[in-house]
Amino acid sequence: MISKRMQKSLEEAISIRDIFEEGKKLAAIYGKENIFDFSIGNPSVEPPAIVNDTMKEILDTQAPLALHGYPSNVGHPEVRQCVADYLNGKYAASYGVENICMTSGAACAIALLCNTLLDAGDEVVTFAPYFWEYKSYVETLYGKLVPALCNQETLQPDETTFRAAFSEKTRIVLINTPNNPTGAVYTEESIKMVANVMREMEEKYGHPIYLISDEPYRKLSYGIEIPFIPDYYDDTIIVYSYSKTLSIPGERIGYAALSPKMADVNEVFAGLTASMRYMGYVNAPSLQQKMLLKCVDAAVDVSVYEKNRNLLYDSLTQIGYECIRPDGAFYLFMKALEEDDWEFCQRAKKERILMAPGKAFYGPGWVRISYCVPYQIVKDSIPAFKRLYDSYQ
Amino acid sequence: MISKRMQKSLEEAISIRDIFEEGKKLAAIYGKENIFDFSIGNPSVEPPAIVNDTMKEILDTQAPLALHGYPSNVGHPEVRQCVADYLNGKYAASYGVENICMTSGAACAIALLCNTLLDAGDEVVTFAPYFWEYKSYVETLYGKLVPALCNQETLQPDETTFRAAFSEKTRIVLINTPNNPTGAVYTEESIKMVANVMREMEEKYGHPIYLISDEPYRKLSYGIEIPFIPDYYDDTIIVYSYSKTLSIPGERIGYAALSPKMADVNEVFAGLTASMRYMGYVNAPSLQQKMLLKCVDAAVDVSVYEKNRNLLYDSLTQIGYECIRPDGAFYLFMKALEEDDWEFCQRAKKERILMAPGKAFYGPGWVRISYCVPYQIVKDSIPAFKRLYDSYQ
């Protein structure tokens, strides 16, 4: 007998799990290469060679007991320094080792920050559509996620819905740019609006409101500058993952970077440290931490994703689909051809196309196409997308 | 500004953090080798060579994208099968792949299970003294930890306090044998008592009460048989970590094994799967999972710890200290020489001996000595323990 809240959550989640299950079934029937599986965000570009080379070098040269022993909860100091140096060099920031907490990916960092900052019933504002697990991270710690709907033409933050989302219980605003599920990169204008409204709300409610910037896709952008959020708002915490940058999502390594300018920075860091223990993490995997000493500025070949993006966007719009041109990440958000995006996804399966319905992201009427797949799959899928489109005419 | 509950928790935790900080200061003044640091449970025996050899072989032979990609939330199926086979072979059990969830260590597994099984205010019973983080795992998920004091002569579970700890809100009993902090191994008689009382309470309250058996020290026992808990109680979940068995606590790898005989096993497994996502874990580190395919039955040289245990126990009792002879783990529980165990630890520092006060483990009047240190440190510490003892006569 599981808890009532878990029972409720599992019932709500069934629709999403169904996509993956049906995908597996289809692959079993038709063969994996004959399914256009755009349903999940699993990187498709090889990790840079330096990743494995570094791991092997560490295993060959470092004393195993120390290498695999407990680091501090917040990580190896030299690794934290290395991350601080990287950020300072790239963004002219002034992070110190005391501002960096190594985490088991960005999801871990968000969960830890929810545990650090939220009492029961406290609120987290995020822009919708949003990555579906955001709700779970917040609700697991008894908080409440409050979505602010983006402008439905541009998928940029909208000032009116954003303002309306605040209350005296708001402790966190959680943003994600480049965005999952939309592929949108927030413009500098959007970031300035977010920062201005947040400063006003801090003033109004008389307490800090932290901006958590979830940035696993920062290095996956296509010819566009991504504003460095702490330059616009002091109370900013960057949460980062190497999952996509290095194509190592199974290894769970990332960090939280607390702006040295933010309110109560030491107190929040202490809470983060304690949360590493309280939530059972203890520390981010030691070998993966040490790997970063050589790989902190490495990255996968992003042009592979860009090539997919170009072919898919151009082809789909040419067919007649309405899409937002994604500037980053590896997702394309497309309008469904009927009101019910779930039904649209069901119909697409007849063409062996698997997509995630927008409903799952609080973005009803849309679908998410994850184009982190081999180029050939994108190419082969175009006639199927054409047939799907024609079936609605 | 952090949450009120985190603020409260950090204030309560200060005393424990102080030990570690003072230890570092002492080491800086006198040199690490001149400090008898028995304060923390960091393994001191080299990992078996097969651990690093296997990791290197995997890195050399497996396709990086698949190796470091996302496995299922619950882990690679072949690794889960390997763990099931190991348990079935060793204990004549009948685990299937569907009963094993790979986790980022045992702490992770306990936290996930609390999230799966507890609604706010639900209760978890554990035997005191207990590992201090147990309280945090439970309270982080808004549960309540209810301690049942062990028999103070034997440090075995006590039936009277155990019975008194139950209420209609009890969902979990959490046990740890071999035990941190006491080093006690629960006897078969103790386990039978626990199982009988729990069956009675399940009957009385009309719902399953799950026994979580936290077993990171199972392979660290000295000539004593450790009962296999699922043989005594159907609703048992083993949570295991390779941190101590393979001396790799920094890498965070372990599992939860749900007895095929337990109530609502599939529902609990689904909750565990969802909790991997909801708490931000996503999956246990992929490389470390695959390492287990060759290392599932490897273990460190336990005789090193046993040698420390023998010298320390014999010497301390000869001096006149009152100790419980530890049958497993690498902890020795010793009576403080004054009522206030914190003050006793402070006084021991004058002899450069660092120990953890029993208060921190809900075991006031005792101290925990972690003997996972070089043999020479144990040897050199004996005269210091003698001087400490004499100072009280």
Chai-1 contact restraints between the chains, C-beta under 6 A:
chainA,res_idxA,chainB,res_idxB,connection_type,confidence,min_distance_angstrom,max_distance_angstrom,comment,restraint_id
A,M1,B,H207,contact,1.0,0.0,6.0,A-B,restraint_1
A,M1,B,P208,contact,1.0,0.0,6.0,A-B,restraint_2
A,M1,B,D264,contact,1.0,0.0,6.0,A-B,restraint_3
A,I2,B,T116,contact,1.0,0.0,6.0,A-B,restraint_4
A,I2,B,E267,contact,1.0,0.0,6.0,A-B,restraint_5
A,I2,B,V268,contact,1.0,0.0,6.0,A-B,restraint_6
A,I2,B,G271,contact,1.0,0.0,6.0,A-B,restraint_7
A,S3,B,L117,contact,1.0,0.0,6.0,A-B,restraint_8
A,S3,B,L118,contact,1.0,0.0,6.0,A-B,restraint_9
A,S3,B,D119,contact,1.0,0.0,6.0,A-B,restraint_10
A,K4,B,D119,contact,1.0,0.0,6.0,A-B,restraint_11
A,R5,B,D119,contact,1.0,0.0,6.0,A-B,restraint_12
A,M6,B,T116,contact,1.0,0.0,6.0,A-B,restraint_13
A,M6,B,G271,contact,1.0,0.0,6.0,A-B,restraint_14
A,L10,B,A270,contact,1.0,0.0,6.0,A-B,restraint_15
A,N42,B,G69,contact,1.0,0.0,6.0,A-B,restraint_16
A,N42,B,Y70,contact,1.0,0.0,6.0,A-B,restraint_17
A,E46,B,L65,contact,1.0,0.0,6.0,A-B,restraint_18
A,P47,B,P64,contact,1.0,0.0,6.0,A-B,restraint_19
A,P47,B,H68,contact,1.0,0.0,6.0,A-B,restraint_20
A,N52,B,L59,contact,1.0,0.0,6.0,A-B,restraint_21
A,N52,B,P64,contact,1.0,0.0,6.0,A-B,restraint_22
A,M55,B,L59,contact,1.0,0.0,6.0,A-B,restraint_23
A,K56,B,K56,contact,1.0,0.0,6.0,A-B,restraint_24
A,K56,B,L59,contact,1.0,0.0,6.0,A-B,restraint_25
A,L59,B,N52,contact,1.0,0.0,6.0,A-B,restraint_26
A,L59,B,M55,contact,1.0,0.0,6.0,A-B,restraint_27
A,L59,B,K56,contact,1.0,0.0,6.0,A-B,restraint_28
A,P64,B,P47,contact,1.0,0.0,6.0,A-B,restraint_29
A,P64,B,N52,contact,1.0,0.0,6.0,A-B,restraint_30
A,L65,B,E46,contact,1.0,0.0,6.0,A-B,restraint_31
A,H68,B,P47,contact,1.0,0.0,6.0,A-B,restraint_32
A,H68,B,I248,contact,1.0,0.0,6.0,A-B,restraint_33
A,H68,B,G250,contact,1.0,0.0,6.0,A-B,restraint_34
A,H68,B,E251,contact,1.0,0.0,6.0,A-B,restraint_35
A,G69,B,N42,contact,1.0,0.0,6.0,A-B,restraint_36
A,G69,B,G250,contact,1.0,0.0,6.0,A-B,restraint_37
A,Y70,B,N42,contact,1.0,0.0,6.0,A-B,restraint_38
A,Y70,B,P249,contact,1.0,0.0,6.0,A-B,restraint_39
A,Y70,B,G250,contact,1.0,0.0,6.0,A-B,restraint_40
A,P71,B,G250,contact,1.0,0.0,6.0,A-B,restraint_41
A,A107,B,G280,contact,1.0,0.0,6.0,A-B,restraint_42
A,A107,B,V282,contact,1.0,0.0,6.0,A-B,restraint_43
A,C108,B,G280,contact,1.0,0.0,6.0,A-B,restraint_44
A,A111,B,M279,contact,1.0,0.0,6.0,A-B,restraint_45
A,A111,B,G280,contact,1.0,0.0,6.0,A-B,restraint_46
A,T116,B,I2,contact,1.0,0.0,6.0,A-B,restraint_47
A,T116,B,M6,contact,1.0,0.0,6.0,A-B,restraint_48
A,L117,B,S3,contact,1.0,0.0,6.0,A-B,restraint_49
A,L118,B,S3,contact,1.0,0.0,6.0,A-B,restraint_50
A,D119,B,S3,contact,1.0,0.0,6.0,A-B,restraint_51
A,D119,B,K4,contact,1.0,0.0,6.0,A-B,restraint_52
A,D119,B,R5,contact,1.0,0.0,6.0,A-B,restraint_53
A,E133,B,R277,contact,1.0,0.0,6.0,A-B,restraint_54
A,S136,B,Y278,contact,1.0,0.0,6.0,A-B,restraint_55
A,T140,B,Y278,contact,1.0,0.0,6.0,A-B,restraint_56
A,Y142,B,Y142,contact,1.0,0.0,6.0,A-B,restraint_57
A,H207,B,M1,contact,1.0,0.0,6.0,A-B,restraint_58
A,P208,B,M1,contact,1.0,0.0,6.0,A-B,restraint_59
A,I248,B,H68,contact,1.0,0.0,6.0,A-B,restraint_60
A,P249,B,Y70,contact,1.0,0.0,6.0,A-B,restraint_61
A,G250,B,H68,contact,1.0,0.0,6.0,A-B,restraint_62
A,G250,B,G69,contact,1.0,0.0,6.0,A-B,restraint_63
A,G250,B,Y70,contact,1.0,0.0,6.0,A-B,restraint_64
A,G250,B,P71,contact,1.0,0.0,6.0,A-B,restraint_65
A,G250,B,S286,contact,1.0,0.0,6.0,A-B,restraint_66
A,E251,B,H68,contact,1.0,0.0,6.0,A-B,restraint_67
A,E251,B,P285,contact,1.0,0.0,6.0,A-B,restraint_68
A,E251,B,S286,contact,1.0,0.0,6.0,A-B,restraint_69
A,R252,B,P285,contact,1.0,0.0,6.0,A-B,restraint_70
A,D264,B,M1,contact,1.0,0.0,6.0,A-B,restraint_71
A,E267,B,I2,contact,1.0,0.0,6.0,A-B,restraint_72
A,V268,B,I2,contact,1.0,0.0,6.0,A-B,restraint_73
A,A270,B,L10,contact,1.0,0.0,6.0,A-B,restraint_74
A,G271,B,I2,contact,1.0,0.0,6.0,A-B,restraint_75
A,G271,B,M6,contact,1.0,0.0,6.0,A-B,restraint_76
A,R277,B,E133,contact,1.0,0.0,6.0,A-B,restraint_77
A,Y278,B,S136,contact,1.0,0.0,6.0,A-B,restraint_78
A,Y278,B,T140,contact,1.0,0.0,6.0,A-B,restraint_79
A,M279,B,A111,contact,1.0,0.0,6.0,A-B,restraint_80
A,G280,B,A107,contact,1.0,0.0,6.0,A-B,restraint_81
A,G280,B,C108,contact,1.0,0.0,6.0,A-B,restraint_82
A,G280,B,A111,contact,1.0,0.0,6.0,A-B,restraint_83
A,V282,B,A107,contact,1.0,0.0,6.0,A-B,restraint_84
A,P285,B,E251,contact,1.0,0.0,6.0,A-B,restraint_85
A,P285,B,R252,contact,1.0,0.0,6.0,A-B,restraint_86
A,P285,B,P285,contact,1.0,0.0,6.0,A-B,restraint_87
A,S286,B,G250,contact,1.0,0.0,6.0,A-B,restraint_88
A,S286,B,E251,contact,1.0,0.0,6.0,A-B,restraint_89
